[in-house]
Amino acid sequence: MCGIVEAVVTSFKTNQYGHLKLGNVINVKSKDKNGKTVYILYCHLDKVYVKVGDKVQHGQKIALSGSTGNASYSGLPNGVKGHGIDKKNWHCHIEACADGAKAVTFFGKNRLQPEDYMKTKFDNNGNAIK
């Protein structure tokens, strides 16, 4: 999603657990096709390649998905037994919101469907639709 990086969290180590935490995140402020502001929050990141204020473009590598926050895996160092997501299910959790300025937590009741704002669409198995 094109836009400006509004907020970043990079305090989690790889596979570091945090109860109800999204781990390392990036919040990008953008505009939808009608010119309305939308915020996209990328969560559970292993590495972050941007900083607050950076302009990002569609297709630019801004982070590496991982297992930080409540997505950590109990079978690896830093994971908490009985918590997190099995390594085979690691993912990049994405949230969207119309009023999520500088937010680095779940967007809550004002969430939007993030796929509506992504140029790449996915099938039910997570594969890109060409």
Phi and psi in degrees as a GROMACS rama.xvg file:
@    title "Ramachandran Plot"
@    xaxis  label "Phi"
@    yaxis  label "Psi"
@TYPE xy
-73.3997  148.19  CYS-2
156.983  -159.895  GLY-3
-114.329  135.099  ILE-4
-72.3084  117.723  VAL-5
-93.6427  -33.8344  GLU-6
-154.489  150.701  ALA-7
-143.996  140.164  VAL-8
-122.757  127.535  VAL-9
-133.081  25.3285  THR-10
-86.4096  -8.05387  SER-11
-92.4849  137.367  PHE-12
-80.3969  161.882  LYS-13
-52.0366  127.056  THR-14
66.2785  20.5355  ASN-15
-80.1722  125.008  GLN-16
-81.2987  145.513  TYR-17
-146.819  119.466  GLY-18
-60.3768  124.203  HIS-19
56.4052  29.3178  LEU-20
-110.319  147.176  LYS-21
-91.45  2.93397  LEU-22
71.1689  -146.532  GLY-23
-72.7853  131.657  ASN-24
-136.94  160.815  VAL-25
-131.838  131.741  ILE-26
-112.828  119.04  ASN-27
-110.918  126.702  VAL-28
-91.2944  128.87  LYS-29
-141.914  -173.929  SER-30
-125.032  141.66  LYS-31
-83.5051  -178.199  ASP-32
-64.8425  -16.4353  LYS-33
-99.1015  5.21391  ASN-34
86.0405  5.11687  GLY-35
-82.7857  146.021  LYS-36
-71.7486  136.485  THR-37
-138.378  142.599  VAL-38
-111.404  133.305  TYR-39
-115.862  126.095  ILE-40
-111.134  118.065  LEU-41
-100.077  126.098  TYR-42
-125.675  163.827  CYS-43
65.3028  31.0511  HIS-44
-76.0227  145.73  LEU-45
-88.0865  -45.5808  ASP-46
-130.081  143.755  LYS-47
-119.595  128.992  VAL-48
-107.71  5.03254  TYR-49
-126.701  168.881  VAL-50
-133.617  165.471  LYS-51
-55.2223  133.603  VAL-52
96.2942  -16.6357  GLY-53
-66.0331  142.621  ASP-54
-90.9589  131.268  LYS-55
-119.82  150.369  VAL-56
-117.943  154.142  GLN-57
-57.1561  132.57  HIS-58
91.3939  -11.2114  GLY-59
-74.1402  138.796  GLN-60
-78.9257  111.926  LYS-61
-106.688  -17.1161  ILE-62
-165.643  170.939  ALA-63
-117.538  124.992  LEU-64
-64.7052  156.596  SER-65
-162.387  -141.945  GLY-66
-143.419  69.8487  SER-67
-114.473  156.433  THR-68
74.603  -144.092  GLY-69
-76.4547  7.49148  ASN-70
-100.751  7.88412  ALA-71
-65.6753  159.859  SER-72
-110.699  125.307  TYR-73
-65.251  -16.8931  SER-74
-86.158  2.49353  GLY-75
-124.184  161.31  LEU-76
-54.7398  144.745  PRO-77
80.013  -13.2213  ASN-78
-75.4218  156.817  GLY-79
-108.509  124.479  VAL-80
-51.5494  131.162  LYS-81
83.6484  1.4728  GLY-82
-124.929  163.721  HIS-83
90.7484  -168.551  GLY-84
-120.288  131.998  ILE-85
-51.9763  139.128  ASP-86
-51.94  -35.3397  LYS-87
-67.3851  -13.2392  LYS-88
-110.824  15.4614  ASN-89
-58.2189  148.586  TRP-90
-159.944  174.139  HIS-91
-107.966  109.944  CYS-92
-75.1196  128.285  HIS-93
-123.616  132.073  ILE-94
-122.669  155.337  GLU-95
-134.488  148.672  ALA-96
-158.652  150.289  CYS-97
-86.1934  -13.7822  ALA-98
-138.225  46.3212  ASP-99
-105.806  38.886  GLY-100
-55.5857  128.572  ALA-101
57.0046  11.8937  LYS-102
-71.1542  142.882  ALA-103
-131.964  20.357  VAL-104
-128.62  178.111  THR-105
-53.2694  139.683  PHE-106
-74.5643  -16.8212  PHE-107
70.7068  -141.057  GLY-108
-65.7992  -19.087  LYS-109
-97.2733  20.3267  ASN-110
-65.8013  149.274  ARG-111
-115.76  165.989  LEU-112
-76.6615  109.923  GLN-113
-62.2014  -32.3011  PRO-114
-62.9446  -23.983  GLU-115
-63.5898  -19.0976  ASP-116
-110.519  7.67451  TYR-117
-104.857  139.29  MET-118
-71.5106  -32.7633  LYS-119
-89.3567  129.096  THR-120
-105.831  153.407  LYS-121
-126.941  150.349  PHE-122
-84.91  -178.401  ASP-123
-65.3784  -15.4588  ASN-124
-96.5981  2.87685  ASN-125
84.7446  9.32834  GLY-126
-87.451  140.1  ASN-127
-63.4931  135.955  ALA-128
-91.0847  124.365  ILE-129
